[in-house]
Amino acid sequence: MSLLLIAEDNQALRENMKWALVSEYNVIEADTADDCVNLFKMKKPDLVCLDMGLDNEPLKGLEIIDTLLTIDRNAKIIVITANTSSTVGPESVRKGAFDFFNKPVDIDQLKIVIKRALKRSELEKQLPDSTDTAGVVQSDATLSMIGESAAMKQVFEIIRKLSQTDMNVLICGESGTGKELCARAIHYHSARKMKNFVPINCGAIPENLIESELFGYVKGAFTGANSDKEGLIESANGGTLLLDEIGEMPKNLQVKLLRFLEDQNVQRVGDTVLRKVNVRVIAATNRKNLDSGDSEMRSDLYYRLSEFQIDLPPLRQRGEDILIIARALVAKNREKFGSARLQLSPRAESALLNYSWPGNVRELENKLSRASIICQNQTIEPDDLQLASVSSFSNMNFKDARNAFEKEYLTNLLKRFDYNISDAARAAEISRPTLYDMMKKLGLQIHTESHIKQ
């Protein structure tokens, strides 16, 4: 039998409810908020009948709902209230309760709602958690990279292998693809994880300050240097240093960095002493072709930094990873914004898949954070996401609008699956010949450079 927890400080009402339910369910009781929470943690009941006014506080139940849903976000809670306000019951449901009753309680109706709540719970348990089977690699104790695409699974495997070495690594990828998370994951899985991970954005520090920030300085080295200061490289001793946006590093400093990479000695600005350190260096860039003749980076520094190179794919090329990441972010936002039932509608999920994500995962996170705040009834709809529309069909006739829509749809579909015809056709639920015919009609051609010529 299912286990029910009745949390009610009115003993007579609590006993009446228990008497009415005990023939169908195992029933445990609590008469205070603390007892309710403690029993919920220990016994893990299938459903809670919660008095809104526990501990003689009229709205105590709202606080308890938050606590229980933090422990188990799928908890089923039925609120029972004597509060005469018409907003208390709906507010409890908005907070995440399954349903609510005003006192006096109609037991027959309560039984119906309990059965419905338990049925919902059974179905939810049968559904796989969207992130349970996803490829995952931890970036630290609280952050992780997730994805099921072949490209990301390969990245995860590389991270695990690289973490067992001290090789310098260059991580390449567009802005927002997760380069710092990747670097943190390498550090987290290495023997250096108990030491510092020190990130520095080479493009965010003025050119005249970056040397003293990286290498430190001694008292009197320049105006304002009133005491010795350890640099970021020394602070990463035993750990990992991330040089983000390495392509922005001034050329005059590249020579000194190269020397450090060769012998792991740090010379502070204004000092003659060399300090030996043990630092793993990871660099990251959103620039392409850092080793080309047009690049501002010294070729010897590039090759020293890129003992191993990781290329992170843009989000638009990761297919269903978009939804895996989006659902994980929504789960995170449930707790962050106190919205226990926050979810994406099917229409919103479709919109996410058909957007090109120029800002990659960072843009996805920002869009979902905003949508989580402004959405109605804790359900994110396409309008909440405010995804930029590629085109407008309102001023076209029907035939032109349909052709324009089909062209836009197929273009985005092919980008989403990295121009793989079989995968795109499968997602669109059409045959490959049909997809080829539509592309021919709309003038879409795929070239070997992996782009669409229109």
C-alpha beads as a LAMMPS data file, in Angstrom:
LAMMPS data file: protein, C-alpha beads

454 atoms
453 bonds

1 atom types
1 bond types

-500.0 500.0 xlo xhi
-500.0 500.0 ylo yhi
-500.0 500.0 zlo zhi

Masses

1 110.0

Atoms # bond

1 1 1 0.000 0.000 0.000
2 1 1 1.061 3.590 -0.613
3 1 1 2.322 5.580 2.346
4 1 1 0.515 8.821 3.257
5 1 1 1.725 11.504 5.628
6 1 1 -1.002 13.584 7.296
7 1 1 0.464 16.815 8.682
8 1 1 -2.309 18.468 10.735
9 1 1 -2.126 20.146 14.152
10 1 1 -5.850 19.659 14.864
11 1 1 -5.855 16.219 16.481
12 1 1 -9.552 15.542 15.913
13 1 1 -9.346 16.351 12.209
14 1 1 -6.113 14.376 11.862
15 1 1 -7.685 11.307 13.475
16 1 1 -10.803 11.590 11.299
17 1 1 -8.709 11.718 8.131
18 1 1 -6.608 8.774 9.284
19 1 1 -9.727 6.750 10.082
20 1 1 -11.143 7.457 6.613
21 1 1 -7.927 6.551 4.768
22 1 1 -6.266 3.806 6.800
23 1 1 -8.174 0.979 5.083
24 1 1 -6.621 1.917 1.713
25 1 1 -3.240 3.373 2.691
26 1 1 -0.507 3.167 5.284
27 1 1 -0.802 6.405 7.248
28 1 1 1.744 8.270 9.370
29 1 1 1.059 11.516 11.261
30 1 1 2.764 14.807 12.116
31 1 1 1.411 17.719 14.127
32 1 1 4.240 20.256 13.644
33 1 1 6.216 21.589 10.703
34 1 1 9.458 20.059 11.975
35 1 1 7.827 16.649 12.436
36 1 1 6.389 16.882 8.927
37 1 1 9.776 17.615 7.315
38 1 1 11.633 15.029 9.400
39 1 1 9.111 12.272 8.654
40 1 1 9.201 13.187 4.972
41 1 1 12.973 12.777 4.937
42 1 1 12.977 9.513 6.888
43 1 1 9.893 7.726 5.578
44 1 1 9.670 9.140 2.027
45 1 1 5.847 9.031 1.857
46 1 1 4.126 8.796 -1.515
47 1 1 1.835 11.728 -0.680
48 1 1 1.477 14.456 1.945
49 1 1 -1.802 15.931 3.171
50 1 1 -0.560 19.271 4.491
51 1 1 -2.347 21.686 6.800
52 1 1 -1.611 25.224 5.584
53 1 1 -1.692 26.623 9.136
54 1 1 0.737 24.330 10.939
55 1 1 2.378 25.733 14.088
56 1 1 -0.451 28.281 14.288
57 1 1 1.075 30.214 11.379
58 1 1 -1.569 30.895 8.690
59 1 1 0.822 30.529 5.740
60 1 1 3.362 28.090 7.190
61 1 1 2.337 25.534 4.570
62 1 1 3.833 27.619 1.751
63 1 1 7.227 27.429 3.414
64 1 1 6.843 23.681 3.971
65 1 1 5.940 23.124 0.306
66 1 1 9.228 24.742 -0.724
67 1 1 11.146 22.578 1.754
68 1 1 9.534 19.308 0.675
69 1 1 9.971 20.035 -3.022
70 1 1 13.618 20.870 -2.431
71 1 1 14.022 17.405 -0.924
72 1 1 12.018 15.744 -3.707
73 1 1 10.852 17.892 -6.601
74 1 1 8.308 15.235 -7.602
75 1 1 6.661 15.138 -4.175
76 1 1 2.871 15.028 -4.251
77 1 1 1.335 17.463 -1.756
78 1 1 -2.358 18.138 -1.125
79 1 1 -2.932 21.299 0.881
80 1 1 -5.793 21.643 3.341
81 1 1 -6.531 25.173 4.486
82 1 1 -8.902 27.023 6.794
83 1 1 -7.675 30.353 5.436
84 1 1 -10.613 32.351 4.096
85 1 1 -8.493 34.121 1.474
86 1 1 -9.299 33.014 -2.057
87 1 1 -5.637 33.274 -3.054
88 1 1 -4.025 30.890 -0.568
89 1 1 -5.093 27.648 -2.259
90 1 1 -4.072 28.725 -5.787
91 1 1 -0.801 30.103 -4.415
92 1 1 0.008 26.726 -2.888
93 1 1 -0.554 25.073 -6.285
94 1 1 1.631 27.699 -7.946
95 1 1 4.306 26.807 -5.409
96 1 1 4.110 23.187 -6.493
97 1 1 1.303 21.498 -4.514
98 1 1 -0.746 18.982 -6.479
99 1 1 -4.118 20.328 -5.304
100 1 1 -5.830 22.026 -2.344
101 1 1 -8.993 21.722 -0.230
102 1 1 -10.738 24.220 1.994
103 1 1 -11.897 23.055 5.401
104 1 1 -14.144 21.258 6.167
105 1 1 -12.752 18.558 3.901
106 1 1 -15.008 16.407 1.733
107 1 1 -13.375 13.000 2.342
108 1 1 -14.810 11.412 -0.788
109 1 1 -13.386 14.177 -2.940
110 1 1 -10.097 13.946 -1.078
111 1 1 -9.866 10.220 -1.859
112 1 1 -10.382 10.906 -5.557
113 1 1 -7.642 13.533 -5.619
114 1 1 -5.269 11.280 -3.652
115 1 1 -5.736 8.484 -6.192
116 1 1 -5.150 10.910 -9.058
117 1 1 -1.974 12.249 -7.421
118 1 1 -0.609 8.748 -6.792
119 1 1 -1.365 7.741 -10.372
120 1 1 0.564 10.763 -11.608
121 1 1 3.451 9.793 -9.344
122 1 1 3.519 6.260 -10.802
123 1 1 3.665 7.586 -14.348
124 1 1 6.456 10.020 -13.487
125 1 1 8.526 7.223 -11.991
126 1 1 8.184 5.223 -15.217
127 1 1 9.487 8.106 -17.320
128 1 1 13.285 8.239 -17.587
129 1 1 14.908 11.374 -16.264
130 1 1 16.011 13.330 -19.323
131 1 1 19.540 13.730 -17.969
132 1 1 20.031 10.278 -16.451
133 1 1 21.228 8.626 -19.665
134 1 1 23.002 11.652 -21.078
135 1 1 26.736 11.630 -21.506
136 1 1 28.134 13.630 -18.622
137 1 1 31.458 14.785 -17.272
138 1 1 31.818 16.725 -14.038
139 1 1 33.533 20.128 -14.199
140 1 1 33.625 20.539 -10.428
141 1 1 31.511 19.514 -7.456
142 1 1 28.510 21.500 -8.709
143 1 1 28.965 21.895 -12.479
144 1 1 29.008 19.407 -15.319
145 1 1 28.990 19.146 -19.100
146 1 1 26.239 17.002 -20.581
147 1 1 25.371 15.713 -24.038
148 1 1 24.614 12.608 -26.063
149 1 1 25.916 13.743 -29.462
150 1 1 28.832 11.804 -30.903
151 1 1 31.013 14.919 -30.935
152 1 1 30.486 15.608 -27.236
153 1 1 30.950 11.987 -26.197
154 1 1 34.310 12.136 -27.947
155 1 1 35.133 15.355 -26.069
156 1 1 34.202 13.706 -22.759
157 1 1 36.469 10.760 -23.477
158 1 1 39.317 13.116 -24.389
159 1 1 38.798 15.035 -21.127
160 1 1 39.025 11.833 -19.076
161 1 1 42.227 10.777 -20.816
162 1 1 43.866 14.210 -20.744
163 1 1 43.145 14.588 -17.047
164 1 1 45.557 11.739 -16.360
165 1 1 48.393 13.690 -17.992
166 1 1 50.024 17.092 -17.533
167 1 1 49.986 18.013 -21.215
168 1 1 49.241 21.613 -22.156
169 1 1 45.837 21.854 -23.820
170 1 1 44.325 24.361 -26.250
171 1 1 40.512 24.439 -26.225
172 1 1 38.958 25.985 -29.340
173 1 1 35.331 26.911 -29.833
174 1 1 32.891 29.719 -30.430
175 1 1 31.898 31.998 -27.564
176 1 1 29.491 30.253 -25.216
177 1 1 30.392 26.656 -26.126
178 1 1 31.739 25.849 -22.664
179 1 1 35.494 26.246 -22.966
180 1 1 35.979 27.124 -19.296
181 1 1 33.738 24.227 -18.222
182 1 1 35.889 21.932 -20.333
183 1 1 39.051 23.246 -18.685
184 1 1 37.510 22.866 -15.237
185 1 1 36.559 19.272 -16.074
186 1 1 40.154 18.433 -17.014
187 1 1 41.327 19.928 -13.709
188 1 1 38.562 18.243 -11.679
189 1 1 39.416 14.750 -12.942
190 1 1 43.162 15.196 -12.513
191 1 1 45.458 14.628 -9.551
192 1 1 45.519 18.432 -9.194
193 1 1 41.844 18.744 -8.255
194 1 1 42.565 19.629 -4.610
195 1 1 44.694 22.603 -5.690
196 1 1 43.591 25.877 -7.267
197 1 1 41.979 26.267 -10.651
198 1 1 42.833 29.830 -11.699
199 1 1 41.114 31.318 -14.787
200 1 1 42.293 34.565 -16.356
201 1 1 40.713 36.308 -19.341
202 1 1 43.609 37.667 -21.352
203 1 1 41.341 40.055 -23.228
204 1 1 39.781 41.594 -20.122
205 1 1 42.958 42.917 -18.489
206 1 1 44.602 46.095 -19.808
207 1 1 47.841 45.443 -21.674
208 1 1 49.895 47.435 -19.176
209 1 1 48.622 45.325 -16.256
210 1 1 48.505 41.782 -17.592
211 1 1 52.193 41.024 -16.956
212 1 1 52.011 42.023 -13.282
213 1 1 48.718 40.141 -12.891
214 1 1 50.179 36.945 -14.336
215 1 1 53.698 37.051 -12.882
216 1 1 53.261 39.273 -9.824
217 1 1 55.610 42.050 -8.769
218 1 1 57.908 43.173 -5.953
219 1 1 57.681 46.321 -3.894
220 1 1 58.919 49.372 -5.803
221 1 1 58.682 47.716 -9.229
222 1 1 56.495 50.581 -10.438
223 1 1 54.450 53.459 -9.069
224 1 1 51.818 52.046 -6.724
225 1 1 53.681 48.780 -6.042
226 1 1 53.746 49.301 -2.274
227 1 1 54.298 45.639 -1.390
228 1 1 55.213 42.325 -2.953
229 1 1 52.349 40.596 -4.748
230 1 1 52.038 37.005 -5.904
231 1 1 50.895 36.610 -9.510
232 1 1 48.129 34.355 -10.811
233 1 1 50.634 31.794 -12.082
234 1 1 52.106 31.369 -8.594
235 1 1 48.614 31.186 -7.062
236 1 1 47.946 28.208 -9.349
237 1 1 51.013 26.329 -8.065
238 1 1 50.156 22.634 -7.885
239 1 1 46.947 23.285 -9.780
240 1 1 45.763 24.514 -13.172
241 1 1 45.942 27.900 -14.912
242 1 1 43.397 28.701 -17.637
243 1 1 44.477 31.385 -20.105
244 1 1 41.125 32.267 -21.665
245 1 1 41.082 34.141 -24.984
246 1 1 44.799 33.492 -25.403
247 1 1 44.659 35.111 -28.845
248 1 1 44.282 38.482 -27.093
249 1 1 47.577 38.216 -25.221
250 1 1 49.994 41.070 -26.107
251 1 1 52.864 39.927 -28.275
252 1 1 55.534 41.348 -25.967
253 1 1 54.266 39.141 -23.122
254 1 1 54.134 35.999 -25.259
255 1 1 57.923 35.622 -25.062
256 1 1 57.872 35.643 -21.252
257 1 1 54.965 33.167 -21.186
258 1 1 56.815 30.870 -23.577
259 1 1 59.858 30.923 -21.315
260 1 1 57.687 30.016 -18.337
261 1 1 56.123 27.100 -20.230
262 1 1 59.583 25.773 -21.000
263 1 1 61.055 25.820 -17.471
264 1 1 58.115 26.519 -15.072
265 1 1 60.046 29.405 -13.477
266 1 1 58.281 32.653 -12.559
267 1 1 60.077 35.985 -12.391
268 1 1 58.039 38.736 -10.780
269 1 1 58.088 42.206 -12.320
270 1 1 61.037 44.143 -10.865
271 1 1 62.675 41.031 -9.380
272 1 1 65.777 39.021 -10.264
273 1 1 64.760 35.888 -8.392
274 1 1 63.273 32.909 -10.256
275 1 1 60.574 30.998 -8.382
276 1 1 59.967 27.374 -9.352
277 1 1 56.320 26.344 -9.675
278 1 1 54.362 23.338 -10.895
279 1 1 51.405 24.522 -12.960
280 1 1 49.334 22.831 -15.621
281 1 1 48.442 25.341 -18.351
282 1 1 45.257 25.208 -20.410
283 1 1 44.552 27.872 -23.020
284 1 1 41.271 28.671 -24.743
285 1 1 40.274 30.749 -27.744
286 1 1 37.284 31.551 -29.931
287 1 1 39.579 32.542 -32.776
288 1 1 40.203 30.300 -35.746
289 1 1 43.611 29.602 -37.282
290 1 1 45.784 30.859 -34.450
291 1 1 48.712 29.196 -36.194
292 1 1 48.218 31.094 -39.465
293 1 1 50.503 33.838 -40.679
294 1 1 47.771 36.410 -40.037
295 1 1 47.556 35.552 -36.350
296 1 1 49.075 37.758 -33.659
297 1 1 50.226 34.685 -31.757
298 1 1 53.814 33.485 -32.003
299 1 1 53.943 30.107 -33.701
300 1 1 56.343 28.678 -31.081
301 1 1 53.923 29.671 -28.278
302 1 1 50.989 28.209 -30.190
303 1 1 52.713 24.846 -30.597
304 1 1 53.818 24.842 -26.972
305 1 1 50.247 25.496 -25.785
306 1 1 48.567 23.115 -28.206
307 1 1 50.283 19.878 -27.240
308 1 1 46.711 18.644 -27.468
309 1 1 43.808 20.554 -29.024
310 1 1 40.112 20.111 -28.191
311 1 1 37.566 21.514 -30.630
312 1 1 34.185 22.138 -29.001
313 1 1 31.271 21.970 -31.461
314 1 1 28.764 24.852 -31.608
315 1 1 25.378 24.093 -30.076
316 1 1 23.624 24.182 -33.474
317 1 1 25.616 21.098 -34.489
318 1 1 24.748 19.077 -31.390
319 1 1 21.218 17.970 -32.335
320 1 1 19.196 16.627 -29.418
321 1 1 21.804 17.881 -26.953
322 1 1 19.910 21.171 -27.120
323 1 1 16.959 19.612 -25.302
324 1 1 19.128 17.622 -22.905
325 1 1 20.892 20.808 -21.829
326 1 1 17.669 22.835 -21.804
327 1 1 15.898 20.350 -19.529
328 1 1 18.866 20.292 -17.172
329 1 1 18.850 24.099 -17.021
330 1 1 15.101 24.136 -16.344
331 1 1 15.648 21.660 -13.496
332 1 1 18.309 23.992 -12.102
333 1 1 15.949 26.969 -12.435
334 1 1 13.219 25.167 -10.488
335 1 1 15.350 25.456 -7.391
336 1 1 16.931 28.790 -8.287
337 1 1 13.588 30.569 -8.756
338 1 1 11.451 28.499 -6.362
339 1 1 9.247 27.143 -9.182
340 1 1 8.875 23.450 -8.427
341 1 1 6.720 22.640 -11.487
342 1 1 8.700 24.641 -14.040
343 1 1 8.731 22.915 -17.419
344 1 1 9.116 23.440 -21.159
345 1 1 6.046 23.060 -23.343
346 1 1 6.378 20.834 -26.450
347 1 1 6.077 23.999 -28.566
348 1 1 8.964 25.603 -26.688
349 1 1 11.112 22.507 -27.151
350 1 1 10.417 22.586 -30.890
351 1 1 11.378 26.269 -30.999
352 1 1 14.653 25.525 -29.193
353 1 1 15.543 22.839 -31.721
354 1 1 14.866 25.079 -34.708
355 1 1 16.878 28.083 -33.500
356 1 1 20.478 28.532 -34.680
357 1 1 21.966 29.550 -31.268
358 1 1 24.674 32.002 -32.335
359 1 1 25.521 32.492 -28.636
360 1 1 25.611 28.729 -28.016
361 1 1 25.057 27.275 -24.519
362 1 1 25.533 30.649 -22.814
363 1 1 22.692 32.101 -24.903
364 1 1 20.499 29.080 -24.149
365 1 1 21.101 29.533 -20.425
366 1 1 20.263 33.252 -20.583
367 1 1 17.096 32.698 -22.617
368 1 1 15.856 30.010 -20.221
369 1 1 16.654 32.083 -17.122
370 1 1 14.537 34.945 -18.428
371 1 1 11.761 32.619 -19.602
372 1 1 11.691 30.875 -16.206
373 1 1 10.900 34.196 -14.556
374 1 1 8.264 35.584 -16.945
375 1 1 6.405 32.408 -17.962
376 1 1 2.819 31.789 -16.859
377 1 1 1.774 28.760 -14.778
378 1 1 5.405 27.596 -14.626
379 1 1 5.251 26.467 -18.262
380 1 1 7.721 27.998 -20.708
381 1 1 6.182 28.753 -24.101
382 1 1 7.928 29.932 -27.317
383 1 1 7.018 33.586 -26.712
384 1 1 8.754 33.459 -23.312
385 1 1 12.030 32.490 -25.005
386 1 1 12.081 35.540 -27.286
387 1 1 14.039 33.767 -29.994
388 1 1 14.799 36.024 -32.924
389 1 1 12.653 35.237 -35.934
390 1 1 14.622 34.696 -39.094
391 1 1 11.907 36.003 -41.363
392 1 1 8.370 37.256 -41.488
393 1 1 5.765 35.848 -43.860
394 1 1 2.937 38.261 -43.074
395 1 1 3.399 40.336 -46.241
396 1 1 3.597 37.368 -48.649
397 1 1 0.943 35.450 -50.500
398 1 1 0.273 31.893 -49.332
399 1 1 2.458 30.174 -51.941
400 1 1 5.479 32.397 -51.329
401 1 1 5.042 32.185 -47.549
402 1 1 4.914 28.394 -47.660
403 1 1 8.050 28.217 -49.814
404 1 1 9.841 30.674 -47.540
405 1 1 8.853 28.678 -44.461
406 1 1 9.934 25.371 -45.998
407 1 1 13.262 26.873 -47.040
408 1 1 13.882 28.304 -43.573
409 1 1 12.772 25.062 -41.890
410 1 1 15.010 22.845 -44.026
411 1 1 17.985 25.176 -43.672
412 1 1 17.733 25.100 -39.885
413 1 1 17.076 21.348 -39.891
414 1 1 20.180 20.611 -41.942
415 1 1 22.324 22.910 -39.768
416 1 1 20.984 21.182 -36.663
417 1 1 22.197 17.783 -37.922
418 1 1 25.453 19.107 -39.377
419 1 1 24.132 18.571 -42.928
420 1 1 23.588 14.825 -42.473
421 1 1 20.729 14.025 -44.873
422 1 1 19.724 10.749 -43.218
423 1 1 19.497 12.248 -39.727
424 1 1 17.641 15.326 -40.987
425 1 1 15.112 13.241 -42.908
426 1 1 14.552 11.000 -39.892
427 1 1 13.908 14.000 -37.650
428 1 1 11.492 15.514 -40.170
429 1 1 9.766 12.101 -40.519
430 1 1 10.147 12.104 -44.286
431 1 1 12.170 9.885 -46.639
432 1 1 15.593 10.842 -47.920
433 1 1 14.345 11.077 -51.538
434 1 1 11.555 13.405 -50.386
435 1 1 14.059 15.605 -48.605
436 1 1 16.275 15.717 -51.690
437 1 1 13.269 16.627 -53.843
438 1 1 12.291 19.455 -51.484
439 1 1 15.856 20.774 -51.444
440 1 1 15.968 20.707 -55.232
441 1 1 12.635 22.547 -55.465
442 1 1 13.803 25.196 -53.016
443 1 1 17.260 25.564 -54.551
444 1 1 19.219 24.250 -51.555
445 1 1 22.539 22.530 -52.214
446 1 1 25.025 21.069 -49.722
447 1 1 28.692 21.655 -50.537
448 1 1 31.638 19.788 -49.130
449 1 1 32.527 22.793 -46.997
450 1 1 29.467 21.875 -44.888
451 1 1 27.365 24.856 -45.727
452 1 1 24.200 25.412 -47.700
453 1 1 24.301 27.285 -50.957
454 1 1 20.968 28.965 -51.630

Bonds

1 1 1 2
2 1 2 3
3 1 3 4
4 1 4 5
5 1 5 6
6 1 6 7
7 1 7 8
8 1 8 9
9 1 9 10
10 1 10 11
11 1 11 12
12 1 12 13
13 1 13 14
14 1 14 15
15 1 15 16
16 1 16 17
17 1 17 18
18 1 18 19
19 1 19 20
20 1 20 21
21 1 21 22
22 1 22 23
23 1 23 24
24 1 24 25
25 1 25 26
26 1 26 27
27 1 27 28
28 1 28 29
29 1 29 30
30 1 30 31
31 1 31 32
32 1 32 33
33 1 33 34
34 1 34 35
35 1 35 36
36 1 36 37
37 1 37 38
38 1 38 39
39 1 39 40
40 1 40 41
41 1 41 42
42 1 42 43
43 1 43 44
44 1 44 45
45 1 45 46
46 1 46 47
47 1 47 48
48 1 48 49
49 1 49 50
50 1 50 51
51 1 51 52
52 1 52 53
53 1 53 54
54 1 54 55
55 1 55 56
56 1 56 57
57 1 57 58
58 1 58 59
59 1 59 60
60 1 60 61
61 1 61 62
62 1 62 63
63 1 63 64
64 1 64 65
65 1 65 66
66 1 66 67
67 1 67 68
68 1 68 69
69 1 69 70
70 1 70 71
71 1 71 72
72 1 72 73
73 1 73 74
74 1 74 75
75 1 75 76
76 1 76 77
77 1 77 78
78 1 78 79
79 1 79 80
80 1 80 81
81 1 81 82
82 1 82 83
83 1 83 84
84 1 84 85
85 1 85 86
86 1 86 87
87 1 87 88
88 1 88 89
89 1 89 90
90 1 90 91
91 1 91 92
92 1 92 93
93 1 93 94
94 1 94 95
95 1 95 96
96 1 96 97
97 1 97 98
98 1 98 99
99 1 99 100
100 1 100 101
101 1 101 102
102 1 102 103
103 1 103 104
104 1 104 105
105 1 105 106
106 1 106 107
107 1 107 108
108 1 108 109
109 1 109 110
110 1 110 111
111 1 111 112
112 1 112 113
113 1 113 114
114 1 114 115
115 1 115 116
116 1 116 117
117 1 117 118
118 1 118 119
119 1 119 120
120 1 120 121
121 1 121 122
122 1 122 123
123 1 123 124
124 1 124 125
125 1 125 126
126 1 126 127
127 1 127 128
128 1 128 129
129 1 129 130
130 1 130 131
131 1 131 132
132 1 132 133
133 1 133 134
134 1 134 135
135 1 135 136
136 1 136 137
137 1 137 138
138 1 138 139
139 1 139 140
140 1 140 141
141 1 141 142
142 1 142 143
143 1 143 144
144 1 144 145
145 1 145 146
146 1 146 147
147 1 147 148
148 1 148 149
149 1 149 150
150 1 150 151
151 1 151 152
152 1 152 153
153 1 153 154
154 1 154 155
155 1 155 156
156 1 156 157
157 1 157 158
158 1 158 159
159 1 159 160
160 1 160 161
161 1 161 162
162 1 162 163
163 1 163 164
164 1 164 165
165 1 165 166
166 1 166 167
167 1 167 168
168 1 168 169
169 1 169 170
170 1 170 171
171 1 171 172
172 1 172 173
173 1 173 174
174 1 174 175
175 1 175 176
176 1 176 177
177 1 177 178
178 1 178 179
179 1 179 180
180 1 180 181
181 1 181 182
182 1 182 183
183 1 183 184
184 1 184 185
185 1 185 186
186 1 186 187
187 1 187 188
188 1 188 189
189 1 189 190
190 1 190 191
191 1 191 192
192 1 192 193
193 1 193 194
194 1 194 195
195 1 195 196
196 1 196 197
197 1 197 198
198 1 198 199
199 1 199 200
200 1 200 201
201 1 201 202
202 1 202 203
203 1 203 204
204 1 204 205
205 1 205 206
206 1 206 207
207 1 207 208
208 1 208 209
209 1 209 210
210 1 210 211
211 1 211 212
212 1 212 213
213 1 213 214
214 1 214 215
215 1 215 216
216 1 216 217
217 1 217 218
218 1 218 219
219 1 219 220
220 1 220 221
221 1 221 222
222 1 222 223
223 1 223 224
224 1 224 225
225 1 225 226
226 1 226 227
227 1 227 228
228 1 228 229
229 1 229 230
230 1 230 231
231 1 231 232
232 1 232 233
233 1 233 234
234 1 234 235
235 1 235 236
236 1 236 237
237 1 237 238
238 1 238 239
239 1 239 240
240 1 240 241
241 1 241 242
242 1 242 243
243 1 243 244
244 1 244 245
245 1 245 246
246 1 246 247
247 1 247 248
248 1 248 249
249 1 249 250
250 1 250 251
251 1 251 252
252 1 252 253
253 1 253 254
254 1 254 255
255 1 255 256
256 1 256 257
257 1 257 258
258 1 258 259
259 1 259 260
260 1 260 261
261 1 261 262
262 1 262 263
263 1 263 264
264 1 264 265
265 1 265 266
266 1 266 267
267 1 267 268
268 1 268 269
269 1 269 270
270 1 270 271
271 1 271 272
272 1 272 273
273 1 273 274
274 1 274 275
275 1 275 276
276 1 276 277
277 1 277 278
278 1 278 279
279 1 279 280
280 1 280 281
281 1 281 282
282 1 282 283
283 1 283 284
284 1 284 285
285 1 285 286
286 1 286 287
287 1 287 288
288 1 288 289
289 1 289 290
290 1 290 291
291 1 291 292
292 1 292 293
293 1 293 294
294 1 294 295
295 1 295 296
296 1 296 297
297 1 297 298
298 1 298 299
299 1 299 300
300 1 300 301
301 1 301 302
302 1 302 303
303 1 303 304
304 1 304 305
305 1 305 306
306 1 306 307
307 1 307 308
308 1 308 309
309 1 309 310
310 1 310 311
311 1 311 312
312 1 312 313
313 1 313 314
314 1 314 315
315 1 315 316
316 1 316 317
317 1 317 318
318 1 318 319
319 1 319 320
320 1 320 321
321 1 321 322
322 1 322 323
323 1 323 324
324 1 324 325
325 1 325 326
326 1 326 327
327 1 327 328
328 1 328 329
329 1 329 330
330 1 330 331
331 1 331 332
332 1 332 333
333 1 333 334
334 1 334 335
335 1 335 336
336 1 336 337
337 1 337 338
338 1 338 339
339 1 339 340
340 1 340 341
341 1 341 342
342 1 342 343
343 1 343 344
344 1 344 345
345 1 345 346
346 1 346 347
347 1 347 348
348 1 348 349
349 1 349 350
350 1 350 351
351 1 351 352
352 1 352 353
353 1 353 354
354 1 354 355
355 1 355 356
356 1 356 357
357 1 357 358
358 1 358 359
359 1 359 360
360 1 360 361
361 1 361 362
362 1 362 363
363 1 363 364
364 1 364 365
365 1 365 366
366 1 366 367
367 1 367 368
368 1 368 369
369 1 369 370
370 1 370 371
371 1 371 372
372 1 372 373
373 1 373 374
374 1 374 375
375 1 375 376
376 1 376 377
377 1 377 378
378 1 378 379
379 1 379 380
380 1 380 381
381 1 381 382
382 1 382 383
383 1 383 384
384 1 384 385
385 1 385 386
386 1 386 387
387 1 387 388
388 1 388 389
389 1 389 390
390 1 390 391
391 1 391 392
392 1 392 393
393 1 393 394
394 1 394 395
395 1 395 396
396 1 396 397
397 1 397 398
398 1 398 399
399 1 399 400
400 1 400 401
401 1 401 402
402 1 402 403
403 1 403 404
404 1 404 405
405 1 405 406
406 1 406 407
407 1 407 408
408 1 408 409
409 1 409 410
410 1 410 411
411 1 411 412
412 1 412 413
413 1 413 414
414 1 414 415
415 1 415 416
416 1 416 417
417 1 417 418
418 1 418 419
419 1 419 420
420 1 420 421
421 1 421 422
422 1 422 423
423 1 423 424
424 1 424 425
425 1 425 426
426 1 426 427
427 1 427 428
428 1 428 429
429 1 429 430
430 1 430 431
431 1 431 432
432 1 432 433
433 1 433 434
434 1 434 435
435 1 435 436
436 1 436 437
437 1 437 438
438 1 438 439
439 1 439 440
440 1 440 441
441 1 441 442
442 1 442 443
443 1 443 444
444 1 444 445
445 1 445 446
446 1 446 447
447 1 447 448
448 1 448 449
449 1 449 450
450 1 450 451
451 1 451 452
452 1 452 453
453 1 453 454
